[in-house]
Amino acid sequence: MKSVVYEGPKTVSFQDRPKPTFTKGWALIKTSHAGICGSDLSIYAGVHPRAEAPLVMGHEFSGTIEEGHPTLKRGTRVTVNPLLRCGECHPCKTGQSHVCENLKLVGIDCDGGFGEYVKAPINCIVPLPDNLPMRLGALIEPFAVAVHAVRQGKYLPGDNVVVFGAGTIGLCVALTLKSYGATNVTVVEPNERRLAKAKELGFKNINPTTKELKEKILEATSGVGADFVFDCAGHPSVVESLTEIVKVRGNIIIVAMYKQPPKVDMREGMFKELSMKFVRVYTDKDFEIAIELLSNNPEFEKIITHYLRPEEAGKGFDLLTTQTDAVKVMYDFT
C-alpha cells in the first residue's frame, strides 16, 4: 500500500508497504485524507519521546470501512478518535480517560493514517455525517482539540480574546470561538503569510515583531486587557506576553505543548489574580461537538492550504518547517 513513512530525524519517504494485518477488536479502514499535525512535526524532528522509526504517522484522518467492523458495513464513511486509553488507571475509571496515565495514540504508538490502509480499535471508529466531505472529516481531530480548549477555558460570548499562533490549532480555536459567538478575536502571529490567512477568515491580527503587542491589545480593550488568552503557539517568546496582555482576573488557557519548560512570571499572575488553565487533547463529547461544528460550517475548510499525493511525502514536511503560507497540509489517498 502507498505510505508516507518516518525513517528517522528529518527523513520521511514514500514507500510501498504491506497492508495492516487483522487484529481482534480492530477494523481496517481505507484512508481518504490525512493531515500533518504538530505532533507529526515533533516526530519528524526526532524529538518525540515515544515515536520510533520506521513509523507510518498520522492521527488526523478520514476514510471508509474496509473490513472487520461488526456493525459498520464496507464503504461506511468514518474518522477515528485516535486516543488509545488503558481503561485501568484512575483517570480512566473516573470518566477522565482523555488524560489516561498510559495514553497512547494511533499514528504515534502504532501505524496511523499516512498509509493507504490503517487499522484502528473498533471503539475508536466514528461514522461521519453524509453531508460532511471526507477532507473535512480529517479536520475533526484538530477541531476537537479546539472545542476542548474553549469549553474547558469556560469562554463566555461577548468577552474579547487573543489567540497566539495562526497554525492549525490556533485557527481552529479562533474559528471555534467565532462559532460560539465571539466577535472580538485577535490572532497574534509573526508569519505574515499565516496572518493573511487569519485576516481572510475574518480575525483581527497582530505581528508582534512589527507592532508593540501590549500597547495594541490595551488600546483595543480601553486599557483593560484581554478577557481570555489562548496560547496555541508554545514558543518561549510568547510566555512573557501572556500575563502582560490579559486583564486583571483574566484567563490564560495553555493549549500548545512546550518543548522545554518556560519561565512564567508568577508574581504578575498573583498581582493580577490570574487564572491559568492547561488543556490536553479532548473528551469523546468534544469529538462529537467537533463533528457537528464542521458539518454546520463548511467554510472552515479554508484552513486547509495544501493537498498532496503520498508520493510527495517530503514536500508536506518541507512546507511546514519553512516560512511558507502552509497551515493544514493533507495527503490525499483517493
WOJOBEL-V250560 format. One record per backbone hydrogen bond with DSSP energy under -1.0 kcal/mol. NH is the residue of the N-H (numbers start at 0). CO is the residue of the C=O. If there is no record, write none. Layout:
NH & CO
NH & CO
//
This chain:
2 & 14
3 & 113
4 & 12
5 & 54
6 & 10
7 & 10
9 & 43
10 & 7
12 & 4
14 & 2
16 & 0
25 & 22
26 & 119
27 & 66
28 & 117
29 & 63
30 & 115
31 & 61
33 & 330
34 & 59
35 & 328
40 & 36
41 & 37
42 & 38
43 & 39
44 & 40
45 & 42
46 & 41
54 & 5
61 & 32
62 & 77
63 & 29
64 & 75
65 & 27
66 & 27
74 & 64
75 & 72
77 & 62
78 & 125
80 & 123
83 & 103
92 & 88
93 & 89
94 & 91
95 & 90
98 & 95
99 & 96
102 & 99
103 & 83
105 & 81
106 & 109
107 & 104
108 & 104
111 & 55
112 & 57
113 & 56
115 & 1
117 & 28
119 & 26
121 & 24
123 & 120
124 & 121
125 & 78
127 & 76
131 & 128
136 & 132
137 & 133
138 & 135
142 & 138
143 & 139
144 & 140
145 & 141
146 & 142
147 & 143
148 & 144
149 & 145
150 & 146
151 & 147
152 & 148
154 & 149
158 & 155
160 & 183
161 & 227
162 & 185
163 & 229
164 & 187
170 & 166
171 & 167
172 & 168
173 & 169
174 & 170
175 & 171
176 & 172
177 & 173
178 & 174
179 & 175
180 & 177
181 & 176
185 & 160
186 & 203
187 & 162
188 & 205
194 & 190
195 & 191
196 & 192
197 & 193
198 & 194
199 & 195
200 & 196
201 & 198
202 & 197
203 & 184
205 & 186
209 & 206
210 & 206
215 & 211
216 & 212
217 & 213
218 & 214
219 & 215
220 & 216
222 & 217
223 & 220
225 & 244
227 & 159
228 & 250
229 & 161
230 & 252
231 & 163
231 & 229
237 & 234
241 & 237
244 & 240
246 & 225
248 & 271
249 & 246
250 & 226
251 & 274
252 & 228
253 & 276
254 & 230
255 & 230
265 & 263
268 & 264
269 & 265
270 & 266
271 & 267
273 & 268
274 & 249
276 & 251
278 & 253
286 & 282
287 & 283
288 & 284
289 & 285
290 & 286
291 & 287
292 & 288
293 & 289
294 & 290
295 & 291
299 & 296
300 & 297
301 & 298
302 & 299
303 & 300
304 & 327
305 & 327
307 & 329
311 & 308
315 & 311
317 & 313
318 & 314
319 & 315
323 & 321
327 & 302
329 & 305
330 & 33
331 & 307
332 & 31
//
